[in-house]
Amino acid sequence: MRTADIVRVTRSPRRDCASDAAFVREAVFATQSARLYVAVASSRGGRHAVNEDGHTTLDGDMPLFVVADGVSSGAMAARASGDLVAHLHAALGEGPVDAEAVRRAVLDADRAIARSIARRTDAPGAATLALCAATDAALSSWLVAWVGDCRVYRLGTTDRRPAELLTRDDTYRHLDEASPPGGSPDDPARMIGNGAVDVPNLRQVDLGAGEMLVLCSDGVHRHANQEDMGRLLHGSAPLARRCVKLVELARTRGSRDDATVLAVQRSVLAPVPMMRGLMTALAAALAASAVVALVADSDAEGRAAPAEFNSPQGTR
């Protein structure tokens, strides 16, 4: 999809939430047939001096959304996640976005982050990734990509129904690989910035009217399950507030990691009654033509009528 097909209608100013060093923002994007209501909430965890999660800040016009999680065991985690988000938006922000473009952008980002960190330290650094991008003007078809343990969920329209997990974590356990000494089988085995990715995971998904895509870092999904997401992200409160509630829930359950959630909800605009308008205009044109024809026929009949039909009554 091209940036010309969509516009950002509004964007809220940054707002604070309950945690220190928090980022909260929402925006509305629109095409001729649909709208996206988008919100992001990101909070620094207690064990980090800076937030090592990166995310789309909702400043652009492209329906491309990214959450990245800097790997804390590596070098310069915040730079790795921030550079990853910036690189993907630069590479994909003008569209169109397809699977090959995403693969190329992720592998280019892997090399670019490695070079950036190498200029500052000899230690490697990396980040994990979740990405979603609309691929049609109706905003109903989406490309989902991920590397590592950032996740993407889909929420239906039924209130309180659990979220559907669309991704599968690239952990040592899931990939049936041995974790390094001192590591956990549930640590990410694939990441971007240190050469530990050959190709991103990709899938195409549909998004119906009222449905939602939710991207989040492990600071959220390790402490909030799919039922929690269905309960907190459905509702009538502003979408940003619902995202904040999810982050706050993770905090109450012991999350000390950086926590980011980005939600994208699709709304279908009422169709412009184009066919009705065309039919109305056509009917009016036909009616006008019929009137003209009747008038013309009437004049012709008047000129060709026998004398008695034109004579005053009683003169015959």
PANU-234348 format. One line per 2 residues: their letters; for each residue x, z negated, y of C-alpha. Coordinates in steps of 0.001 Angstrom, whole numbers, plus 500000, padded with zeros to 6 digits. Each point is the difference from the previous one (the first is absolute). Layout:
BEGIN
a) X/Z/Y | ... $
***
This chain:
BEGIN
mr) 500000/500000/500000 | 501196/500723/503546 $
ta) 500168/497516/502862 | 497720/502352/501937 $
di) 497223/499202/497516 | 499877/496290/500858 $
vr) 500171/497806/503063 | 500542/496289/500461 $
vt) 496844/498873/501797 | 501024/496432/500799 $
rs) 502786/497564/499314 | 499784/496293/500638 $
pr) 502837/498068/501630 | 502198/497934/497761 $
rd) 498411/496647/499177 | 501316/496787/498487 $
ca) 498680/498323/496879 | 500551/496560/498525 $
sd) 503619/500569/498968 | 503099/500175/502158 $
aa) 501480/503423/500750 | 496805/501815/498989 $
fv) 498962/503562/500754 | 496307/500906/500000 $
re) 498560/503303/501181 | 497073/502293/499303 $
av) 499152/503590/500881 | 497374/502671/499449 $
fa) 500834/503589/499042 | 497473/502838/499887 $
tq) 499522/503570/498893 | 496876/502101/500466 $
sa) 498453/498592/496828 | 501467/496530/499406 $
rl) 501562/496919/501511 | 502676/497622/498804 $
yv) 499941/496363/500981 | 503538/498702/499490 $
av) 501496/496545/500388 | 503344/498392/499231 $
as) 501009/496342/499853 | 503597/499000/499311 $
sr) 501461/496495/499991 | 503550/498725/499638 $
gg) 500485/497651/497079 | 501507/496549/500287 $
rh) 503166/500889/498142 | 501054/502827/502316 $
av) 501322/499944/503559 | 498348/503367/500714 $
ne) 497181/501915/498373 | 501594/502270/497385 $
dg) 496805/501977/499420 | 499582/503268/501860 $
ht) 496718/501815/500599 | 498229/502708/501967 $
tl) 499223/498666/503485 | 496966/502299/500564 $
dg) 501561/501700/503019 | 499771/503580/498727 $
dm) 497165/502421/499279 | 500832/500969/496408 $
pl) 498010/498343/497164 | 503249/498863/498360 $
fv) 500441/496307/499236 | 503016/498166/498586 $
va) 500906/496471/498941 | 503618/499286/499064 $
dg) 501610/496790/498744 | 503691/499432/500602 $
vs) 501751/498705/496889 | 501208/496516/500931 $
sg) 502783/499956/497434 | 501557/503016/501695 $
am) 501592/500453/503406 | 498077/500467/503231 $
aa) 496565/499914/498410 | 498093/500223/503299 $
ra) 502005/503043/501057 | 499440/501673/496637 $
sg) 496209/499603/500166 | 499782/500947/503674 $
dl) 502189/503066/499552 | 497951/501048/496974 $
va) 496701/499894/501903 | 501517/501818/502990 $
hl) 501586/502685/497827 | 496789/500737/498091 $
ha) 497951/500296/503180 | 502609/502294/501538 $
al) 500153/502175/496891 | 496268/500140/499239 $
ge) 498344/499296/503333 | 499348/503594/500959 $
gp) 498427/500920/496639 | 498880/501540/497796 $
vd) 500768/497304/497422 | 500221/500926/496330 $
ae) 501771/498645/496937 | 503149/502038/500517 $
av) 500273/498981/503657 | 499718/496317/499048 $
rr) 502595/500326/497226 | 502414/501672/502376 $
av) 499392/497457/502767 | 500537/497019/497670 $
ld) 503254/501349/498585 | 501244/500881/503492 $
ad) 499112/496467/501113 | 501947/498556/497085 $
ra) 503157/501739/501188 | 499395/499321/503692 $
ia) 499482/496244/499470 | 503119/499804/497849 $
rs) 502047/501659/502766 | 498484/497782/502699 $
ia) 500792/496777/498152 | 503461/501212/498924 $
rr) 500972/500345/503664 | 499458/496256/500406 $
td) 500868/498404/496662 | 501413/500808/496597 $
ap) 497084/498299/498252 | 497073/502207/498915 $
ga) 496496/499572/501376 | 496625/501428/499055 $
at) 496221/499741/500334 | 496922/500599/497885 $
la) 497125/502178/501143 | 496264/500714/499960 $
lc) 498672/503066/501815 | 496672/501759/500349 $
aa) 499262/503217/501899 | 496780/501960/500460 $
td) 500289/503585/498806 | 496710/501456/501255 $
aa) 498038/500046/503245 | 497143/498052/498422 $
ls) 502443/497123/499363 | 498637/499790/496460 $
sw) 503076/501106/498053 | 503140/497849/500121 $
lv) 503521/500187/498668 | 501280/496594/498891 $
aw) 503723/499390/499477 | 501974/496900/499096 $
vg) 503439/498775/498989 | 500603/496446/498820 $
dc) 497367/497275/500243 | 498044/500734/503180 $
rv) 496467/500794/498913 | 496968/502108/500906 $
yr) 496437/498988/499117 | 496631/501665/500472 $
lg) 496859/498055/500907 | 496560/501394/499364 $
tt) 496946/499433/502137 | 498489/497252/497849 $
dr) 500385/496642/501693 | 502408/497615/498248 $
rp) 500844/502463/497226 | 503678/499622/498982 $
ae) 502525/502452/501377 | 501285/502748/497710 $
ll) 503788/500124/499611 | 501218/503595/500437 $
tr) 503723/499434/499494 | 502253/498553/497291 $
dd) 502970/497905/501069 | 503450/501448/499287 $
ty) 501214/496726/498493 | 502545/499556/497250 $
rh) 497175/498777/497772 | 497773/503026/500568 $
ld) 502896/502417/499645 | 501231/498233/496872 $
ea) 503435/499446/501511 | 502219/496941/499934 $
sp) 500119/498103/503276 | 503453/499191/501418 $
pg) 501526/496542/499456 | 498126/497436/502055 $
gs) 497118/502400/500597 | 496405/499983/498778 $
pd) 498240/502587/497841 | 497404/500146/502788 $
dp) 502536/500982/502676 | 499836/503607/501233 $
ar) 502299/502333/498087 | 499450/502951/502349 $
mi) 500576/499920/503756 | 501015/502240/502877 $
gn) 503352/499748/501760 | 502426/499294/497167 $
ga) 499520/503055/497808 | 497647/498197/497583 $
vd) 497278/502649/500173 | 499867/503488/498523 $
vp) 496452/500841/501010 | 497151/497977/501508 $
nl) 496846/499308/498031 | 497161/502225/501214 $
rq) 496296/500350/499379 | 497031/501636/501709 $
vd) 496892/497875/500573 | 496580/500464/501544 $
lg) 498594/497736/502700 | 496233/499898/500376 $
ag) 497927/499028/503004 | 500434/496299/500688 $
em) 502869/499639/497529 | 503354/498528/500915 $
lv) 503683/500426/499127 | 502085/496841/500242 $
lc) 503814/500012/500117 | 501857/496715/499657 $
sd) 503353/498402/499317 | 500628/497526/497204 $
gv) 499742/497119/502459 | 496261/500714/499828 $
hr) 499264/501272/496492 | 501993/497314/498180 $
ha) 497653/497397/501461 | 496696/501852/500575 $
nq) 498360/501754/497078 | 497595/502935/499843 $
ed) 496956/497741/500147 | 501359/498350/503163 $
mg) 500443/503402/501616 | 496473/501048/499132 $
rl) 498624/496767/501409 | 502011/499867/503239 $
lh) 500289/503670/500954 | 496314/500801/499649 $
gs) 497802/498762/502814 | 498897/500602/503560 $
ap) 502893/498312/501836 | 502512/502279/501746 $
la) 502340/501558/497449 | 503069/498424/501597 $
rr) 498463/496570/499638 | 499293/500636/496318 $
cv) 503656/501000/499488 | 501128/496806/501737 $
kl) 497772/497970/497670 | 501719/501544/496991 $
ve) 503462/499154/501355 | 498851/496475/500780 $
la) 498688/499591/496450 | 503405/500991/498620 $
rt) 501582/497359/502230 | 497646/497263/498800 $
rg) 500971/500880/496423 | 503681/499510/500631 $
sr) 501313/503377/501165 | 503201/499481/501967 $
dd) 500946/503659/499856 | 499233/502523/502735 $
at) 496406/501142/499571 | 498507/503297/501154 $
vl) 496616/501613/499397 | 498859/503337/501421 $
av) 496389/501086/499408 | 498482/503453/500531 $
qr) 496210/500339/499858 | 498260/503377/500085 $
sv) 496690/500644/501712 | 498138/503296/499880 $
la) 498590/501229/503289 | 496431/501268/500136 $
pv) 500217/503765/499475 | 499354/502173/503016 $
pm) 496674/501770/499297 | 501630/503400/500322 $
mr) 497771/501823/497537 | 496909/498429/501514 $
gl) 501162/501140/503425 | 500700/503498/498745 $
mt) 496611/500209/498317 | 498270/498749/503134 $
al) 501838/502538/502145 | 499205/502760/497505 $
aa) 496337/499031/499897 | 499862/499984/503801 $
al) 501656/503412/500138 | 497583/501392/497429 $
aa) 497050/498518/501866 | 501224/501527/503269 $
sa) 500443/503358/498257 | 496511/499753/498591 $
vv) 498539/499292/503446 | 501842/502966/501482 $
al) 498764/502194/497154 | 496430/498805/500435 $
va) 500111/500660/503739 | 501484/503434/499436 $
ds) 497395/500777/497346 | 497218/498755/502270 $
da) 501176/502229/502854 | 500241/502955/497699 $
eg) 496542/499390/498599 | 498621/499694/503530 $
ra) 501445/503348/500969 | 498800/501755/496848 $
ap) 496545/498408/499652 | 496787/502121/500157 $
ae) 498130/500071/503322 | 497206/497781/498857 $
fn) 502315/497100/499346 | 501268/500290/503592 $
sp) 496644/500475/501612 | 498151/497179/501669 $
qg) 497310/498485/497831 | 496575/501759/500404 $
tr) 501331/503308/501379 | 499856/501849/496746 $
***
